[in-house]
Structure formats: structure tokens, C-alpha cells
Amino acid sequence: MNANQIINMVIRMVMNKVMRSGMNAGVNAVSKRMNKGKPTDAADQNPQATRDTAKRMNQTMKMARRVGRM
């Protein structure tokens, strides 16, 4: 393994972490805007619906990463 491959591998790992944190920040910003003015108490929310939404969002982010690789 030469130096170029090692550098590319490290850069790819760092970029994946940066992209993941950026995606999470964007999703959080959008969800804050959508919930503006609505109560966000845990007792008011349906836990099953929250889990389903989180699962769907994770699947969407995985698909976006896969598309980004091509």
C-alpha cells in the first residue's frame, strides 16, 4: 500500500464523518423549524411514531450516501 492510497483512505474516512454530521445537523434544523410553536414534551409525542420516523430518516440517509458514492 503506497502513501497515496493511505492518504485517500484517511481523507475518505474524515469526509464520511463530516458528511454524516452535516446531514444530522440539517435534519435537526429542519425538524426544529417544522415543530416551531408546537409542544415538544415527550409525554405529548407518540413514541412508536417517533421511532418509525427516525428509522425512515436513517434509511433515507443511507440511500443518500449510497447515491453519493456513485
N, CA, C, O and CB atoms as a CASP TS submission, in Angstrom:
PFRMAT TS
TARGET T0000
AUTHOR 0000-0000-0000
METHOD Language model
MODEL 1
PARENT N/A
ATOM      1  N   MET     1       0.860  -1.173   0.000  1.00  0.00           N
ATOM      2  CA  MET     1       0.000   0.000   0.000  1.00  0.00           C
ATOM      3  C   MET     1       0.905   1.234   0.000  1.00  0.00           C
ATOM      4  O   MET     1       1.772   1.378   0.862  1.00  0.00           O
ATOM      5  CB  MET     1      -0.978  -0.001   1.237  1.00  0.00           C
ATOM      6  N   ASN     2       0.698   2.101  -0.954  1.00  0.00           N
ATOM      7  CA  ASN     2       1.559   3.279  -1.030  1.00  0.00           C
ATOM      8  C   ASN     2       0.947   4.461  -0.281  1.00  0.00           C
ATOM      9  O   ASN     2      -0.180   4.387   0.210  1.00  0.00           O
ATOM     10  CB  ASN     2       1.812   3.659  -2.490  1.00  0.00           C
ATOM     11  N   ALA     3       1.701   5.535  -0.204  1.00  0.00           N
ATOM     12  CA  ALA     3       1.283   6.701   0.576  1.00  0.00           C
ATOM     13  C   ALA     3       0.011   7.328   0.017  1.00  0.00           C
ATOM     14  O   ALA     3      -0.828   7.808   0.779  1.00  0.00           O
ATOM     15  CB  ALA     3       2.397   7.738   0.611  1.00  0.00           C
ATOM     16  N   ASN     4      -0.137   7.328  -1.289  1.00  0.00           N
ATOM     17  CA  ASN     4      -1.319   7.924  -1.909  1.00  0.00           C
ATOM     18  C   ASN     4      -2.590   7.190  -1.474  1.00  0.00           C
ATOM     19  O   ASN     4      -3.595   7.830  -1.165  1.00  0.00           O
ATOM     20  CB  ASN     4      -1.189   7.901  -3.443  1.00  0.00           C
ATOM     21  N   GLN     5      -2.557   5.880  -1.447  1.00  0.00           N
ATOM     22  CA  GLN     5      -3.720   5.098  -1.035  1.00  0.00           C
ATOM     23  C   GLN     5      -4.055   5.345   0.433  1.00  0.00           C
ATOM     24  O   GLN     5      -5.227   5.448   0.797  1.00  0.00           O
ATOM     25  CB  GLN     5      -3.471   3.606  -1.275  1.00  0.00           C
ATOM     26  N   ILE     6      -3.033   5.438   1.269  1.00  0.00           N
ATOM     27  CA  ILE     6      -3.265   5.680   2.698  1.00  0.00           C
ATOM     28  C   ILE     6      -3.883   7.057   2.913  1.00  0.00           C
ATOM     29  O   ILE     6      -4.823   7.210   3.693  1.00  0.00           O
ATOM     30  CB  ILE     6      -1.946   5.559   3.493  1.00  0.00           C
ATOM     31  N   ILE     7      -3.351   8.055   2.217  1.00  0.00           N
ATOM     32  CA  ILE     7      -3.895   9.412   2.340  1.00  0.00           C
ATOM     33  C   ILE     7      -5.343   9.446   1.861  1.00  0.00           C
ATOM     34  O   ILE     7      -6.193  10.052   2.513  1.00  0.00           O
ATOM     35  CB  ILE     7      -3.040  10.420   1.534  1.00  0.00           C
ATOM     36  N   ASN     8      -5.631   8.807   0.738  1.00  0.00           N
ATOM     37  CA  ASN     8      -7.010   8.758   0.228  1.00  0.00           C
ATOM     38  C   ASN     8      -7.942   8.071   1.208  1.00  0.00           C
ATOM     39  O   ASN     8      -9.073   8.518   1.395  1.00  0.00           O
ATOM     40  CB  ASN     8      -7.058   8.037  -1.118  1.00  0.00           C
ATOM     41  N   MET     9      -7.494   6.992   1.839  1.00  0.00           N
ATOM     42  CA  MET     9      -8.315   6.270   2.794  1.00  0.00           C
ATOM     43  C   MET     9      -8.645   7.154   4.001  1.00  0.00           C
ATOM     44  O   MET     9      -9.792   7.202   4.444  1.00  0.00           O
ATOM     45  CB  MET     9      -7.603   4.988   3.247  1.00  0.00           C
ATOM     46  N   VAL    10      -7.644   7.844   4.522  1.00  0.00           N
ATOM     47  CA  VAL    10      -7.860   8.710   5.684  1.00  0.00           C
ATOM     48  C   VAL    10      -8.784   9.862   5.322  1.00  0.00           C
ATOM     49  O   VAL    10      -9.689  10.192   6.088  1.00  0.00           O
ATOM     50  CB  VAL    10      -6.519   9.249   6.219  1.00  0.00           C
ATOM     51  N   ILE    11      -8.569  10.475   4.171  1.00  0.00           N
ATOM     52  CA  ILE    11      -9.426  11.584   3.744  1.00  0.00           C
ATOM     53  C   ILE    11     -10.860  11.109   3.555  1.00  0.00           C
ATOM     54  O   ILE    11     -11.797  11.814   3.931  1.00  0.00           O
ATOM     55  CB  ILE    11      -8.897  12.208   2.438  1.00  0.00           C
ATOM     56  N   ARG    12     -11.046   9.930   2.980  1.00  0.00           N
ATOM     57  CA  ARG    12     -12.388   9.384   2.783  1.00  0.00           C
ATOM     58  C   ARG    12     -13.088   9.162   4.123  1.00  0.00           C
ATOM     59  O   ARG    12     -14.276   9.457   4.257  1.00  0.00           O
ATOM     60  CB  ARG    12     -12.320   8.065   1.994  1.00  0.00           C
ATOM     61  N   MET    13     -12.363   8.645   5.114  1.00  0.00           N
ATOM     62  CA  MET    13     -12.950   8.422   6.432  1.00  0.00           C
ATOM     63  C   MET    13     -13.364   9.740   7.088  1.00  0.00           C
ATOM     64  O   MET    13     -14.440   9.837   7.678  1.00  0.00           O
ATOM     65  CB  MET    13     -11.963   7.676   7.330  1.00  0.00           C
ATOM     66  N   VAL    14     -12.510  10.741   6.981  1.00  0.00           N
ATOM     67  CA  VAL    14     -12.818  12.042   7.571  1.00  0.00           C
ATOM     68  C   VAL    14     -14.018  12.672   6.866  1.00  0.00           C
ATOM     69  O   VAL    14     -14.916  13.207   7.515  1.00  0.00           O
ATOM     70  CB  VAL    14     -11.593  12.981   7.492  1.00  0.00           C
ATOM     71  N   MET    15     -14.027  12.607   5.545  1.00  0.00           N
ATOM     72  CA  MET    15     -15.141  13.192   4.797  1.00  0.00           C
ATOM     73  C   MET    15     -16.467  12.506   5.104  1.00  0.00           C
ATOM     74  O   MET    15     -17.502  13.169   5.154  1.00  0.00           O
ATOM     75  CB  MET    15     -14.863  13.117   3.309  1.00  0.00           C
ATOM     76  N   ASN    16     -16.454  11.190   5.310  1.00  0.00           N
ATOM     77  CA  ASN    16     -17.676  10.477   5.679  1.00  0.00           C
ATOM     78  C   ASN    16     -18.207  10.983   7.012  1.00  0.00           C
ATOM     79  O   ASN    16     -19.413  11.183   7.163  1.00  0.00           O
ATOM     80  CB  ASN    16     -17.422   8.964   5.749  1.00  0.00           C
ATOM     81  N   LYS    17     -17.316  11.193   7.986  1.00  0.00           N
ATOM     82  CA  LYS    17     -17.758  11.709   9.282  1.00  0.00           C
ATOM     83  C   LYS    17     -18.312  13.122   9.159  1.00  0.00           C
ATOM     84  O   LYS    17     -19.325  13.452   9.774  1.00  0.00           O
ATOM     85  CB  LYS    17     -16.604  11.688  10.283  1.00  0.00           C
ATOM     86  N   VAL    18     -17.650  13.950   8.367  1.00  0.00           N
ATOM     87  CA  VAL    18     -18.108  15.324   8.172  1.00  0.00           C
ATOM     88  C   VAL    18     -19.478  15.334   7.492  1.00  0.00           C
ATOM     89  O   VAL    18     -20.370  16.078   7.900  1.00  0.00           O
ATOM     90  CB  VAL    18     -17.084  16.125   7.334  1.00  0.00           C
ATOM     91  N   MET    19     -19.641  14.512   6.461  1.00  0.00           N
ATOM     92  CA  MET    19     -20.930  14.449   5.760  1.00  0.00           C
ATOM     93  C   MET    19     -22.031  13.961   6.683  1.00  0.00           C
ATOM     94  O   MET    19     -23.141  14.495   6.665  1.00  0.00           O
ATOM     95  CB  MET    19     -20.833  13.532   4.537  1.00  0.00           C
ATOM     96  N   ARG    20     -21.736  12.953   7.488  1.00  0.00           N
ATOM     97  CA  ARG    20     -22.732  12.416   8.413  1.00  0.00           C
ATOM     98  C   ARG    20     -23.158  13.483   9.421  1.00  0.00           C
ATOM     99  O   ARG    20     -24.349  13.638   9.692  1.00  0.00           O
ATOM    100  CB  ARG    20     -22.177  11.177   9.147  1.00  0.00           C
ATOM    101  N   SER    21     -22.193  14.218   9.977  1.00  0.00           N
ATOM    102  CA  SER    21     -22.548  15.246  10.955  1.00  0.00           C
ATOM    103  C   SER    21     -23.315  16.381  10.285  1.00  0.00           C
ATOM    104  O   SER    21     -24.222  16.954  10.889  1.00  0.00           O
ATOM    105  CB  SER    21     -21.288  15.793  11.648  1.00  0.00           C
ATOM    106  N   GLY    22     -22.964  16.708   9.053  1.00  0.00           N
ATOM    107  CA  GLY    22     -23.700  17.737   8.321  1.00  0.00           C
ATOM    108  C   GLY    22     -25.129  17.322   8.027  1.00  0.00           C
ATOM    109  O   GLY    22     -26.052  18.129   8.137  1.00  0.00           O
ATOM    110  N   MET    23     -25.309  16.071   7.654  1.00  0.00           N
ATOM    111  CA  MET    23     -26.668  15.565   7.405  1.00  0.00           C
ATOM    112  C   MET    23     -27.487  15.603   8.689  1.00  0.00           C
ATOM    113  O   MET    23     -28.650  16.006   8.673  1.00  0.00           O
ATOM    114  CB  MET    23     -26.624  14.122   6.842  1.00  0.00           C
ATOM    115  N   ASN    24     -26.893  15.190   9.786  1.00  0.00           N
ATOM    116  CA  ASN    24     -27.604  15.210  11.066  1.00  0.00           C
ATOM    117  C   ASN    24     -27.968  16.635  11.469  1.00  0.00           C
ATOM    118  O   ASN    24     -29.077  16.875  11.948  1.00  0.00           O
ATOM    119  CB  ASN    24     -26.754  14.555  12.161  1.00  0.00           C
ATOM    120  N   ALA    25     -27.059  17.577  11.284  1.00  0.00           N
ATOM    121  CA  ALA    25     -27.341  18.964  11.617  1.00  0.00           C
ATOM    122  C   ALA    25     -28.471  19.513  10.749  1.00  0.00           C
ATOM    123  O   ALA    25     -29.337  20.232  11.247  1.00  0.00           O
ATOM    124  CB  ALA    25     -26.081  19.817  11.450  1.00  0.00           C
ATOM    125  N   GLY    26     -28.471  19.185   9.472  1.00  0.00           N
ATOM    126  CA  GLY    26     -29.537  19.638   8.585  1.00  0.00           C
ATOM    127  C   GLY    26     -30.886  19.057   8.955  1.00  0.00           C
ATOM    128  O   GLY    26     -31.895  19.762   8.945  1.00  0.00           O
ATOM    129  N   VAL    27     -30.909  17.776   9.282  1.00  0.00           N
ATOM    130  CA  VAL    27     -32.165  17.129   9.680  1.00  0.00           C
ATOM    131  C   VAL    27     -32.679  17.759  10.966  1.00  0.00           C
ATOM    132  O   VAL    27     -33.877  18.007  11.099  1.00  0.00           O
ATOM    133  CB  VAL    27     -31.969  15.599   9.866  1.00  0.00           C
ATOM    134  N   ASN    28     -31.782  18.021  11.917  1.00  0.00           N
ATOM    135  CA  ASN    28     -32.201  18.649  13.172  1.00  0.00           C
ATOM    136  C   ASN    28     -32.730  20.050  12.942  1.00  0.00           C
ATOM    137  O   ASN    28     -33.715  20.442  13.568  1.00  0.00           O
ATOM    138  CB  ASN    28     -31.044  18.691  14.158  1.00  0.00           C
ATOM    139  N   ALA    29     -32.104  20.817  12.063  1.00  0.00           N
ATOM    140  CA  ALA    29     -32.564  22.174  11.773  1.00  0.00           C
ATOM    141  C   ALA    29     -33.951  22.154  11.146  1.00  0.00           C
ATOM    142  O   ALA    29     -34.807  22.963  11.505  1.00  0.00           O
ATOM    143  CB  ALA    29     -31.577  22.888  10.845  1.00  0.00           C
ATOM    144  N   VAL    30     -34.177  21.240  10.216  1.00  0.00           N
ATOM    145  CA  VAL    30     -35.487  21.149   9.567  1.00  0.00           C
ATOM    146  C   VAL    30     -36.543  20.721  10.571  1.00  0.00           C
ATOM    147  O   VAL    30     -37.652  21.256  10.569  1.00  0.00           O
ATOM    148  CB  VAL    30     -35.446  20.163   8.384  1.00  0.00           C
ATOM    149  N   SER    31     -36.217  19.768  11.423  1.00  0.00           N
ATOM    150  CA  SER    31     -37.211  19.297  12.389  1.00  0.00           C
ATOM    151  C   SER    31     -37.539  20.388  13.405  1.00  0.00           C
ATOM    152  O   SER    31     -38.674  20.465  13.874  1.00  0.00           O
ATOM    153  CB  SER    31     -36.705  18.037  13.109  1.00  0.00           C
ATOM    154  N   LYS    32     -36.563  21.236  13.755  1.00  0.00           N
ATOM    155  CA  LYS    32     -36.847  22.342  14.672  1.00  0.00           C
ATOM    156  C   LYS    32     -37.783  23.351  14.028  1.00  0.00           C
ATOM    157  O   LYS    32     -38.677  23.879  14.690  1.00  0.00           O
ATOM    158  CB  LYS    32     -35.548  23.031  15.104  1.00  0.00           C
ATOM    159  N   ARG    33     -37.585  23.625  12.733  1.00  0.00           N
ATOM    160  CA  ARG    33     -38.461  24.563  12.034  1.00  0.00           C
ATOM    161  C   ARG    33     -39.878  24.023  11.924  1.00  0.00           C
ATOM    162  O   ARG    33     -40.851  24.764  12.063  1.00  0.00           O
ATOM    163  CB  ARG    33     -37.913  24.866  10.645  1.00  0.00           C
ATOM    164  N   MET    34     -39.984  22.713  11.672  1.00  0.00           N
ATOM    165  CA  MET    34     -41.309  22.117  11.496  1.00  0.00           C
ATOM    166  C   MET    34     -42.073  22.086  12.820  1.00  0.00           C
ATOM    167  O   MET    34     -43.301  22.174  12.822  1.00  0.00           O
ATOM    168  CB  MET    34     -41.186  20.693  10.922  1.00  0.00           C
ATOM    169  N   ASN    35     -41.367  21.963  13.941  1.00  0.00           N
ATOM    170  CA  ASN    35     -42.023  21.875  15.248  1.00  0.00           C
ATOM    171  C   ASN    35     -42.134  23.230  15.931  1.00  0.00           C
ATOM    172  O   ASN    35     -42.457  23.296  17.116  1.00  0.00           O
ATOM    173  CB  ASN    35     -41.270  20.917  16.146  1.00  0.00           C
ATOM    174  N   LYS    36     -41.873  24.302  15.210  1.00  0.00           N
ATOM    175  CA  LYS    36     -41.936  25.638  15.800  1.00  0.00           C
ATOM    176  C   LYS    36     -43.357  25.921  16.292  1.00  0.00           C
ATOM    177  O   LYS    36     -44.320  25.792  15.536  1.00  0.00           O
ATOM    178  CB  LYS    36     -41.489  26.714  14.774  1.00  0.00           C
ATOM    179  N   GLY    37     -43.478  26.305  17.554  1.00  0.00           N
ATOM    180  CA  GLY    37     -44.790  26.633  18.106  1.00  0.00           C
ATOM    181  C   GLY    37     -45.564  25.442  18.614  1.00  0.00           C
ATOM    182  O   GLY    37     -46.629  25.610  19.209  1.00  0.00           O
ATOM    183  N   LYS    38     -45.060  24.247  18.397  1.00  0.00           N
ATOM    184  CA  LYS    38     -45.752  23.053  18.874  1.00  0.00           C
ATOM    185  C   LYS    38     -45.074  22.559  20.150  1.00  0.00           C
ATOM    186  O   LYS    38     -43.858  22.688  20.292  1.00  0.00           O
ATOM    187  CB  LYS    38     -45.761  21.939  17.783  1.00  0.00           C
ATOM    188  N   PRO    39     -45.841  22.001  21.068  1.00  0.00           N
ATOM    189  CA  PRO    39     -45.209  21.457  22.276  1.00  0.00           C
ATOM    190  C   PRO    39     -44.326  20.263  21.929  1.00  0.00           C
ATOM    191  O   PRO    39     -44.685  19.430  21.097  1.00  0.00           O
ATOM    192  CB  PRO    39     -46.278  21.045  23.310  1.00  0.00           C
ATOM    193  N   THR    40     -43.176  20.193  22.576  1.00  0.00           N
ATOM    194  CA  THR    40     -42.250  19.104  22.287  1.00  0.00           C
ATOM    195  C   THR    40     -42.033  18.217  23.509  1.00  0.00           C
ATOM    196  O   THR    40     -41.008  17.542  23.612  1.00  0.00           O
ATOM    197  CB  THR    40     -40.917  19.661  21.803  1.00  0.00           C
ATOM    198  N   ASP    41     -42.974  18.213  24.417  1.00  0.00           N
ATOM    199  CA  ASP    41     -42.852  17.341  25.583  1.00  0.00           C
ATOM    200  C   ASP    41     -42.887  15.886  25.147  1.00  0.00           C
ATOM    201  O   ASP    41     -43.606  15.524  24.216  1.00  0.00           O
ATOM    202  CB  ASP    41     -43.973  17.625  26.601  1.00  0.00           C
ATOM    203  N   ALA    42     -42.115  15.064  25.819  1.00  0.00           N
ATOM    204  CA  ALA    42     -42.070  13.641  25.466  1.00  0.00           C
ATOM    205  C   ALA    42     -43.421  12.981  25.726  1.00  0.00           C
ATOM    206  O   ALA    42     -43.784  12.022  25.046  1.00  0.00           O
ATOM    207  CB  ALA    42     -40.962  12.919  26.263  1.00  0.00           C
ATOM    208  N   ALA    43     -44.162  13.490  26.703  1.00  0.00           N
ATOM    209  CA  ALA    43     -45.466  12.900  27.018  1.00  0.00           C
ATOM    210  C   ALA    43     -46.479  13.160  25.900  1.00  0.00           C
ATOM    211  O   ALA    43     -47.418  12.385  25.721  1.00  0.00           O
ATOM    212  CB  ALA    43     -45.995  13.459  28.348  1.00  0.00           C
ATOM    213  N   ASP    44     -46.292  14.245  25.150  1.00  0.00           N
ATOM    214  CA  ASP    44     -47.243  14.591  24.086  1.00  0.00           C
ATOM    215  C   ASP    44     -46.988  13.818  22.800  1.00  0.00           C
ATOM    216  O   ASP    44     -47.867  13.742  21.943  1.00  0.00           O
ATOM    217  CB  ASP    44     -47.183  16.077  23.799  1.00  0.00           C
ATOM    218  N   GLN    45     -45.805  13.246  22.654  1.00  0.00           N
ATOM    219  CA  GLN    45     -45.469  12.571  21.413  1.00  0.00           C
ATOM    220  C   GLN    45     -45.741  11.084  21.521  1.00  0.00           C
ATOM    221  O   GLN    45     -45.713  10.504  22.606  1.00  0.00           O
ATOM    222  CB  GLN    45     -44.014  12.816  21.049  1.00  0.00           C
ATOM    223  N   ASN    46     -46.004  10.481  20.372  1.00  0.00           N
ATOM    224  CA  ASN    46     -46.200   9.045  20.294  1.00  0.00           C
ATOM    225  C   ASN    46     -44.830   8.393  20.113  1.00  0.00           C
ATOM    226  O   ASN    46     -44.187   8.625  19.089  1.00  0.00           O
ATOM    227  CB  ASN    46     -47.174   8.665  19.126  1.00  0.00           C
ATOM    228  N   PRO    47     -44.355   7.584  21.073  1.00  0.00           N
ATOM    229  CA  PRO    47     -43.006   7.017  20.949  1.00  0.00           C
ATOM    230  C   PRO    47     -42.839   6.103  19.741  1.00  0.00           C
ATOM    231  O   PRO    47     -41.766   6.074  19.139  1.00  0.00           O
ATOM    232  CB  PRO    47     -42.663   6.252  22.196  1.00  0.00           C
ATOM    233  N   GLN    48     -43.871   5.363  19.378  1.00  0.00           N
ATOM    234  CA  GLN    48     -43.782   4.468  18.219  1.00  0.00           C
ATOM    235  C   GLN    48     -43.620   5.268  16.937  1.00  0.00           C
ATOM    236  O   GLN    48     -42.824   4.904  16.071  1.00  0.00           O
ATOM    237  CB  GLN    48     -45.028   3.570  18.127  1.00  0.00           C
ATOM    238  N   ALA    49     -44.371   6.356  16.811  1.00  0.00           N
ATOM    239  CA  ALA    49     -44.264   7.198  15.618  1.00  0.00           C
ATOM    240  C   ALA    49     -42.890   7.852  15.541  1.00  0.00           C
ATOM    241  O   ALA    49     -42.335   8.015  14.454  1.00  0.00           O
ATOM    242  CB  ALA    49     -45.364   8.274  15.614  1.00  0.00           C
ATOM    243  N   THR    50     -42.346   8.224  16.687  1.00  0.00           N
ATOM    244  CA  THR    50     -41.013   8.824  16.718  1.00  0.00           C
ATOM    245  C   THR    50     -39.971   7.828  16.252  1.00  0.00           C
ATOM    246  O   THR    50     -39.077   8.183  15.485  1.00  0.00           O
ATOM    247  CB  THR    50     -40.674   9.324  18.126  1.00  0.00           C
ATOM    248  N   ARG    51     -40.071   6.586  16.703  1.00  0.00           N
ATOM    249  CA  ARG    51     -39.132   5.547  16.285  1.00  0.00           C
ATOM    250  C   ARG    51     -39.256   5.266  14.794  1.00  0.00           C
ATOM    251  O   ARG    51     -38.253   5.104  14.100  1.00  0.00           O
ATOM    252  CB  ARG    51     -39.365   4.264  17.082  1.00  0.00           C
ATOM    253  N   ASP    52     -40.496   5.210  14.306  1.00  0.00           N
ATOM    254  CA  ASP    52     -40.709   4.963  12.881  1.00  0.00           C
ATOM    255  C   ASP    52     -40.105   6.087  12.039  1.00  0.00           C
ATOM    256  O   ASP    52     -39.476   5.832  11.012  1.00  0.00           O
ATOM    257  CB  ASP    52     -42.211   4.822  12.580  1.00  0.00           C
ATOM    258  N   THR    53     -40.299   7.317  12.474  1.00  0.00           N
ATOM    259  CA  THR    53     -39.745   8.455  11.748  1.00  0.00           C
ATOM    260  C   THR    53     -38.228   8.410  11.754  1.00  0.00           C
ATOM    261  O   THR    53     -37.597   8.660  10.727  1.00  0.00           O
ATOM    262  CB  THR    53     -40.235   9.771  12.353  1.00  0.00           C
ATOM    263  N   ALA    54     -37.635   8.094  12.896  1.00  0.00           N
ATOM    264  CA  ALA    54     -36.179   8.008  12.988  1.00  0.00           C
ATOM    265  C   ALA    54     -35.649   6.892  12.096  1.00  0.00           C
ATOM    266  O   ALA    54     -34.610   7.048  11.453  1.00  0.00           O
ATOM    267  CB  ALA    54     -35.743   7.778  14.442  1.00  0.00           C
ATOM    268  N   LYS    55     -36.354   5.773  12.057  1.00  0.00           N
ATOM    269  CA  LYS    55     -35.936   4.652  11.216  1.00  0.00           C
ATOM    270  C   LYS    55     -35.986   5.041   9.740  1.00  0.00           C
ATOM    271  O   LYS    55     -35.064   4.749   8.979  1.00  0.00           O
ATOM    272  CB  LYS    55     -36.827   3.420  11.475  1.00  0.00           C
ATOM    273  N   ARG    56     -37.072   5.701   9.347  1.00  0.00           N
ATOM    274  CA  ARG    56     -37.213   6.148   7.964  1.00  0.00           C
ATOM    275  C   ARG    56     -36.122   7.152   7.589  1.00  0.00           C
ATOM    276  O   ARG    56     -35.584   7.108   6.482  1.00  0.00           O
ATOM    277  CB  ARG    56     -38.595   6.771   7.748  1.00  0.00           C
ATOM    278  N   MET    57     -35.802   8.051   8.513  1.00  0.00           N
ATOM    279  CA  MET    57     -34.773   9.055   8.252  1.00  0.00           C
ATOM    280  C   MET    57     -33.403   8.394   8.095  1.00  0.00           C
ATOM    281  O   MET    57     -32.626   8.779   7.222  1.00  0.00           O
ATOM    282  CB  MET    57     -34.738  10.097   9.387  1.00  0.00           C
ATOM    283  N   ASN    58     -33.108   7.407   8.932  1.00  0.00           N
ATOM    284  CA  ASN    58     -31.835   6.694   8.815  1.00  0.00           C
ATOM    285  C   ASN    58     -31.734   5.959   7.488  1.00  0.00           C
ATOM    286  O   ASN    58     -30.673   5.944   6.864  1.00  0.00           O
ATOM    287  CB  ASN    58     -31.668   5.707   9.971  1.00  0.00           C
ATOM    288  N   GLN    59     -32.825   5.352   7.054  1.00  0.00           N
ATOM    289  CA  GLN    59     -32.830   4.657   5.774  1.00  0.00           C
ATOM    290  C   GLN    59     -32.604   5.646   4.628  1.00  0.00           C
ATOM    291  O   GLN    59     -31.877   5.349   3.681  1.00  0.00           O
ATOM    292  CB  GLN    59     -34.157   3.900   5.577  1.00  0.00           C
ATOM    293  N   THR    60     -33.221   6.806   4.720  1.00  0.00           N
ATOM    294  CA  THR    60     -33.060   7.829   3.688  1.00  0.00           C
ATOM    295  C   THR    60     -31.619   8.319   3.640  1.00  0.00           C
ATOM    296  O   THR    60     -31.068   8.513   2.557  1.00  0.00           O
ATOM    297  CB  THR    60     -34.014   9.007   3.939  1.00  0.00           C
ATOM    298  N   MET    61     -31.005   8.519   4.800  1.00  0.00           N
ATOM    299  CA  MET    61     -29.622   8.978   4.832  1.00  0.00           C
ATOM    300  C   MET    61     -28.684   7.916   4.264  1.00  0.00           C
ATOM    301  O   MET    61     -27.715   8.253   3.583  1.00  0.00           O
ATOM    302  CB  MET    61     -29.212   9.336   6.263  1.00  0.00           C
ATOM    303  N   LYS    62     -28.957   6.639   4.534  1.00  0.00           N
ATOM    304  CA  LYS    62     -28.141   5.562   3.972  1.00  0.00           C
ATOM    305  C   LYS    62     -28.231   5.561   2.456  1.00  0.00           C
ATOM    306  O   LYS    62     -27.221   5.417   1.767  1.00  0.00           O
ATOM    307  CB  LYS    62     -28.580   4.200   4.529  1.00  0.00           C
ATOM    308  N   MET    63     -29.453   5.722   1.934  1.00  0.00           N
ATOM    309  CA  MET    63     -29.628   5.751   0.489  1.00  0.00           C
ATOM    310  C   MET    63     -28.909   6.939  -0.124  1.00  0.00           C
ATOM    311  O   MET    63     -28.311   6.812  -1.192  1.00  0.00           O
ATOM    312  CB  MET    63     -31.107   5.793   0.133  1.00  0.00           C
ATOM    313  N   ALA    64     -28.954   8.095   0.534  1.00  0.00           N
ATOM    314  CA  ALA    64     -28.286   9.284   0.013  1.00  0.00           C
ATOM    315  C   ALA    64     -26.780   9.078  -0.020  1.00  0.00           C
ATOM    316  O   ALA    64     -26.117   9.502  -0.967  1.00  0.00           O
ATOM    317  CB  ALA    64     -28.635  10.515   0.859  1.00  0.00           C
ATOM    318  N   ARG    65     -26.239   8.434   0.998  1.00  0.00           N
ATOM    319  CA  ARG    65     -24.804   8.145   0.998  1.00  0.00           C
ATOM    320  C   ARG    65     -24.430   7.193  -0.114  1.00  0.00           C
ATOM    321  O   ARG    65     -23.390   7.364  -0.751  1.00  0.00           O
ATOM    322  CB  ARG    65     -24.379   7.565   2.333  1.00  0.00           C
ATOM    323  N   ARG    66     -25.275   6.173  -0.364  1.00  0.00           N
ATOM    324  CA  ARG    66     -25.010   5.218  -1.444  1.00  0.00           C
ATOM    325  C   ARG    66     -25.017   5.907  -2.789  1.00  0.00           C
ATOM    326  O   ARG    66     -24.159   5.641  -3.630  1.00  0.00           O
ATOM    327  CB  ARG    66     -26.038   4.091  -1.432  1.00  0.00           C
ATOM    328  N   VAL    67     -25.975   6.790  -3.001  1.00  0.00           N
ATOM    329  CA  VAL    67     -26.060   7.517  -4.257  1.00  0.00           C
ATOM    330  C   VAL    67     -24.849   8.423  -4.406  1.00  0.00           C
ATOM    331  O   VAL    67     -24.335   8.586  -5.513  1.00  0.00           O
ATOM    332  CB  VAL    67     -27.363   8.335  -4.333  1.00  0.00           C
ATOM    333  N   GLY    68     -24.385   9.012  -3.317  1.00  0.00           N
ATOM    334  CA  GLY    68     -23.240   9.903  -3.361  1.00  0.00           C
ATOM    335  C   GLY    68     -21.957   9.203  -3.739  1.00  0.00           C
ATOM    336  O   GLY    68     -21.035   9.840  -4.250  1.00  0.00           O
ATOM    337  N   ARG    69     -21.875   7.904  -3.498  1.00  0.00           N
ATOM    338  CA  ARG    69     -20.671   7.139  -3.837  1.00  0.00           C
ATOM    339  C   ARG    69     -20.527   6.929  -5.332  1.00  0.00           C
ATOM    340  O   ARG    69     -19.411   6.785  -5.833  1.00  0.00           O
ATOM    341  CB  ARG    69     -20.692   5.798  -3.138  1.00  0.00           C
ATOM    342  N   MET    70     -21.631   6.910  -6.044  1.00  0.00           N
ATOM    343  CA  MET    70     -21.589   6.602  -7.476  1.00  0.00           C
ATOM    344  C   MET    70     -21.082   7.758  -8.285  1.00  0.00           C
ATOM    345  O   MET    70     -20.986   7.660  -9.508  1.00  0.00           O
ATOM    346  CB  MET    70     -22.948   6.205  -7.970  1.00  0.00           C
TER
END
